Amino acid sequence: MRAVIASRIYAPEPSAASFRLEALAKAFAARGAEVEVLTSTYPGAVETSEGGITVRRSRVLRDKTGYVRGYAQYLSFDIPLFFRLLTCKRPDVVICEPPPTTGIVVRVACALRRIPYVAYAPDLWSDALESMQVPGVIRSAVRALERSVYSGAKLALSVLPEISNRLEKWMPAARIETVGNGIDTTGYSVTGAAHSTGKPYLLYAGTASEFQGASIFVEAFALVANQRKDISLVFLGQGSEFDVIRERAREIGAGRIAVLDRVPSAEAAEWLRGATATLVSIKPGLGYEFARPTKIYASVACGTPVIFAGLGAGRELVEDNKLGWVADYAPEAIAQSILAAVDAPSAGPRRTALAQWARDNASLAGVADRAVDAILSVVDARD
């Protein structure tokens, strides 16, 4: 068995996609498969070939935050990818990750070589664009691209039932597998070093785009900053909202709000372990209420409770499993949850219980095994 994974992002670059695809590669290799990953260059990352997994990197254009995001950035990866897929050793299957432009390249290259491909569906870009201020022609074009990617795939790997339901508009339900989502509970765990700033801190770690609306946490912190002078707020990551967050932090932060660039996953885990609570949000009204952010899993895997702001599946996940506090998407409501989190006892048994919940319910290794089972069933059926 030989599999190729095509993605603009891969470990050690910190992101949910990186962790998910790395786990998939390891699960394939554990079953004796040969895996080749076609991805992009990343500072400090090198090409490797060990344990049945070969990682090949090509230069790519990144935005000012160092992320591969934007039309030019996507194409800088996708165009070379087409030729890399045509010339690589013939695989039994190719697995691709969004954006849709990458999926189209994979579809065309695989059609030319008569190779089946599998499309991962962590979200649907065309649905997301419906709530954004973009020209209708762009929304229509992205929807057409995305429909083509999934309709041509032998299998779609969905992370949520809600995404699976949406995919049924474009492909038969029998070709959709809901594998779930999770986190690497070995790297993100309650054991290990914990970061310390000398005072309790609240942490927002990860991507902050218009869909998260994470800048609201600055407004909420401002409401409690004078009341609790012993706490601070840390943003760690990247995204389209980080410029807004930096500006508001300078205006009202009084030196108590730190906005830092993303860090390797091992360092991110240290920040998570040291936090009093982490902050997670989904901005209502943008069509993302179905999401269960990976940030939740990463936080509780490290034993740190979550403050979730917003509505939908993420709120239910935190509330139903007692993973922290929930609040309406409003500064006043979030401020109350911040005070509750800061005043709550930081007991070792509670952190241990949160980490155990993550191991039992959000292990990325289990997700990867389900994905490999589904992919192998497609390849075996073809044979």
QUIJO-V809587 format. One record per residue. N is the residue number from 1. PHI is phi in degrees with one decimal (none if undefined). D_CENTER is the distance of its C-alpha to the mean C-alpha in Angstrom with 2 decimals. Layout:
N/PHI/D_CENTER + N/PHI/D_CENTER
This chain:
1/none/27.69 + 2/-132.3/25.81 + 3/-124.4/22.26 + 4/-116.5/20.59 + 5/-107.5/16.83 + 6/-112.7/16.42 + 7/-154.5/13.33 + 8/-68.7/13.45 + 9/-133.1/10.82 + 10/-159.1/11.35 + 11/-55.1/12.13 + 12/-90.4/13.38 + 13/-62.8/11.35 + 14/-72.3/8.79 + 15/-173.3/5.09 + 16/-61.0/2.75 + 17/-63.7/5.17 + 18/-59.3/7.80 + 19/-64.4/8.07 + 20/-63.9/8.19 + 21/-73.8/10.69 + 22/-63.3/12.56 + 23/-63.2/13.17 + 24/-63.3/14.38 + 25/-60.5/16.66 + 26/-66.4/18.06 + 27/-66.2/18.78 + 28/-61.7/20.61 + 29/-62.8/22.51 + 30/-63.5/23.51 + 31/-99.2/25.35 + 32/88.3/27.21 + 33/-79.8/25.36 + 34/-98.8/25.26 + 35/-119.8/21.85 + 36/-121.0/21.51 + 37/-105.9/18.29 + 38/-104.1/18.86 + 39/-139.9/16.52 + 40/-108.2/17.18 + 41/-70.3/18.87 + 42/-150.1/17.23 + 43/-52.9/19.46 + 44/88.3/20.60 + 45/-93.8/19.18 + 46/-126.8/21.95 + 47/-72.2/22.67 + 48/-134.2/23.20 + 49/-149.8/24.91 + 50/-157.7/25.12 + 51/60.9/24.83 + 52/85.0/24.89 + 53/-118.6/21.82 + 54/-110.5/22.62 + 55/-108.6/20.15 + 56/-114.0/21.65 + 57/-119.8/20.55 + 58/-128.9/21.92 + 59/-62.7/22.27 + 60/-147.3/20.12 + 61/-85.0/20.44 + 62/-116.5/17.97 + 63/-78.7/18.18 + 64/-67.2/19.81 + 65/-91.1/16.74 + 66/88.2/16.24 + 67/-105.3/13.27 + 68/-86.5/13.83 + 69/-143.8/13.88 + 70/124.5/17.09 + 71/-57.6/19.63 + 72/-63.9/21.47 + 73/-64.7/18.51 + 74/-61.6/17.31 + 75/-65.8/20.93 + 76/-65.4/21.50 + 77/-93.6/19.23 + 78/-68.1/20.22 + 79/-64.3/23.97 + 80/-61.5/24.38 + 81/-58.8/22.08 + 82/-55.1/24.71 + 83/-73.8/27.42 + 84/-65.1/25.46 + 85/-70.0/24.96 + 86/-72.6/28.64 + 87/-108.0/29.87 + 88/-73.9/27.76 + 89/-56.6/29.39 + 90/-58.6/29.36 + 91/-95.7/26.57 + 92/-82.8/26.84 + 93/-157.7/23.46 + 94/-118.5/20.70 + 95/-114.5/17.03 + 96/-119.0/15.11 + 97/-114.6/11.64 + 98/-53.4/11.64 + 99/-80.7/13.19 + 100/-59.2/16.35 + 101/-62.6/18.57 + 102/-64.7/17.26 + 103/-62.3/17.90 + 104/-65.1/21.38 + 105/-59.4/22.21 + 106/-63.5/21.33 + 107/-60.7/23.42 + 108/-67.3/26.38 + 109/-63.0/26.43 + 110/-69.5/26.18 + 111/-64.4/28.90 + 112/-64.5/31.14 + 113/-100.6/30.81 + 114/55.7/30.79 + 115/-119.4/27.63 + 116/-72.0/25.37 + 117/-130.4/21.68 + 118/-119.6/18.70 + 119/-109.5/15.94 + 120/-75.4/12.43 + 121/-128.1/11.55 + 122/-73.5/8.05 + 123/-165.4/9.86 + 124/-117.5/13.21 + 125/-64.8/13.79 + 126/-65.8/17.45 + 127/-64.7/17.04 + 128/-62.3/15.03 + 129/-67.8/17.88 + 130/-60.5/20.47 + 131/-98.9/19.88 + 132/-107.5/19.91 + 133/-83.0/23.12 + 134/-127.9/23.22 + 135/-57.7/26.29 + 136/-58.5/26.82 + 137/-65.5/27.41 + 138/-70.2/23.90 + 139/-60.1/22.44 + 140/-65.3/24.89 + 141/-66.2/24.13 + 142/-65.0/20.36 + 143/-63.0/21.20 + 144/-64.6/23.79 + 145/-62.6/21.57 + 146/-65.7/18.86 + 147/-59.2/21.73 + 148/-64.4/23.25 + 149/-60.8/20.23 + 150/-77.3/19.87 + 151/-66.8/23.62 + 152/-89.3/24.37 + 153/-78.2/21.97 + 154/-68.8/23.62 + 155/-158.2/20.63 + 156/-114.0/17.38 + 157/-101.5/14.71 + 158/-98.3/13.26 + 159/-93.2/10.79 + 160/-142.1/13.03 + 161/-57.8/16.79 + 162/-63.3/16.67 + 163/-68.9/14.91 + 164/-58.2/17.49 + 165/-62.0/20.22 + 166/-67.5/19.36 + 167/-65.1/19.34 + 168/-64.3/22.84 + 169/-71.4/24.20 + 170/-115.2/23.67 + 171/-154.1/24.21 + 172/-62.4/26.02 + 173/-60.0/24.39 + 174/-66.0/25.64 + 175/-103.0/23.27 + 176/-120.8/20.12 + 177/-122.7/18.63 + 178/-88.3/16.34 + 179/-99.8/14.79 + 180/86.6/12.44 + 181/-143.4/9.26 + 182/-173.4/9.46 + 183/-145.1/9.41 + 184/-72.1/11.98 + 185/-82.0/14.83 + 186/-91.2/17.10 + 187/-76.3/15.42 + 188/-98.2/14.17 + 189/-146.6/17.53 + 190/-75.8/20.34 + 191/-92.2/22.52 + 192/126.1/22.53 + 193/-66.6/23.23 + 194/-121.4/22.37 + 195/-70.0/22.37 + 196/-135.8/25.28 + 197/-106.5/26.23 + 198/91.2/29.57 + 199/-150.3/28.73 + 200/-59.3/26.23 + 201/-137.6/23.06 + 202/-98.6/20.26 + 203/-127.6/16.82 + 204/-108.6/13.98 + 205/-123.4/11.26 + 206/127.0/8.24 + 207/-75.4/8.12 + 208/-125.7/11.23 + 209/-111.4/12.15 + 210/-62.4/14.95 + 211/-77.1/13.02 + 212/-81.9/12.33 + 213/60.5/15.84 + 214/-69.2/15.40 + 215/-62.4/18.82 + 216/-64.5/20.49 + 217/-69.8/20.01 + 218/-65.7/22.40 + 219/-64.0/24.91 + 220/-66.7/24.68 + 221/-62.9/25.17 + 222/-60.4/28.19 + 223/-74.7/29.79 + 224/-114.1/29.83 + 225/-60.2/30.23 + 226/-73.9/34.03 + 227/-72.5/34.21 + 228/-125.6/32.10 + 229/-77.9/32.82 + 230/-93.7/31.47 + 231/-114.1/27.74 + 232/-135.3/25.32 + 233/-126.7/21.91 + 234/-125.9/19.30 + 235/-108.4/16.39 + 236/-135.2/14.31 + 237/154.9/11.87 + 238/-157.8/12.11 + 239/138.4/12.19 + 240/-65.7/15.10 + 241/-89.3/16.26 + 242/-65.8/16.81 + 243/-64.0/20.28 + 244/-64.4/21.27 + 245/-62.6/20.13 + 246/-61.2/22.18 + 247/-63.8/25.13 + 248/-67.8/25.22 + 249/-63.5/24.84 + 250/-66.1/27.89 + 251/-73.8/29.80 + 252/-124.9/29.46 + 253/-76.8/27.84 + 254/51.1/31.15 + 255/76.9/29.51 + 256/-107.1/27.47 + 257/-119.0/24.10 + 258/-105.9/22.33 + 259/-120.6/19.69 + 260/-118.5/18.35 + 261/-70.9/16.35 + 262/-62.9/13.26 + 263/-130.7/14.55 + 264/-56.2/14.14 + 265/-60.0/12.30 + 266/-63.4/15.82 + 267/-72.8/16.80 + 268/-60.9/13.80 + 269/-62.1/14.87 + 270/-63.6/18.36 + 271/-61.8/17.49 + 272/-64.9/15.90 + 273/-62.9/19.03 + 274/-84.5/21.32 + 275/-76.8/20.12 + 276/-69.3/22.27 + 277/-160.6/19.37 + 278/-106.1/15.88 + 279/-113.1/15.24 + 280/-136.4/12.73 + 281/-146.2/13.68 + 282/-131.8/13.58 + 283/-71.4/16.49 + 284/-65.9/18.96 + 285/86.5/20.54 + 286/-107.6/17.84 + 287/84.8/17.12 + 288/-111.1/13.74 + 289/-64.8/15.52 + 290/-75.9/14.45 + 291/-72.4/10.78 + 292/-118.7/10.08 + 293/-56.5/7.29 + 294/-61.0/5.76 + 295/-54.4/7.82 + 296/-62.8/10.74 + 297/-62.5/10.63 + 298/-62.0/10.35 + 299/-66.0/13.16 + 300/-70.7/15.44 + 301/-61.9/15.14 + 302/-90.2/16.71 + 303/83.4/19.23 + 304/-107.8/18.38 + 305/-70.2/18.74 + 306/-116.5/16.65 + 307/-106.6/18.08 + 308/-105.2/16.44 + 309/-112.4/17.87 + 310/130.4/18.18 + 311/-122.7/18.93 + 312/101.7/17.67 + 313/-64.1/15.79 + 314/-63.9/13.82 + 315/-62.9/17.26 + 316/-62.4/18.89 + 317/-59.5/16.59 + 318/-68.5/17.52 + 319/-69.7/21.09 + 320/-67.2/21.98 + 321/-103.7/20.91 + 322/54.3/22.21 + 323/-94.5/19.10 + 324/154.6/20.37 + 325/-125.9/21.50 + 326/-124.6/20.82 + 327/-149.8/22.23 + 328/-64.9/22.89 + 329/-79.0/21.21 + 330/-153.6/24.25 + 331/-54.5/25.09 + 332/-63.9/27.97 + 333/-67.4/26.13 + 334/-65.6/23.29 + 335/-58.9/26.07 + 336/-64.4/27.69 + 337/-68.0/24.62 + 338/-61.7/24.34 + 339/-62.2/28.00 + 340/-63.7/27.63 + 341/-68.4/24.88 + 342/-67.0/26.96 + 343/-85.4/30.09 + 344/-72.2/28.72 + 345/-66.6/29.90 + 346/-93.5/27.45 + 347/-86.9/28.75 + 348/-58.9/27.84 + 349/-58.7/28.18 + 350/-66.7/25.66 + 351/-63.8/22.98 + 352/-63.3/23.98 + 353/-66.4/23.71 + 354/-63.3/20.16 + 355/-63.2/19.14 + 356/-65.1/21.20 + 357/-59.2/19.52 + 358/-63.3/16.11 + 359/-63.1/17.94 + 360/-78.6/19.67 + 361/-122.0/17.00 + 362/-139.3/13.48 + 363/-79.0/14.25 + 364/-68.3/11.96 + 365/-63.2/15.35 + 366/-65.7/16.63 + 367/-60.0/13.88 + 368/-63.9/14.65 + 369/-62.6/18.33 + 370/-64.5/18.23 + 371/-65.0/16.60 + 372/-64.9/19.31 + 373/-55.6/21.97 + 374/-66.0/21.19 + 375/-66.5/21.17 + 376/-63.6/24.36 + 377/-64.9/26.02 + 378/-69.2/25.60 + 379/-66.5/27.03 + 380/-63.8/29.77 + 381/-64.4/30.74 + 382/-65.7/31.16 + 383/-68.0/33.33
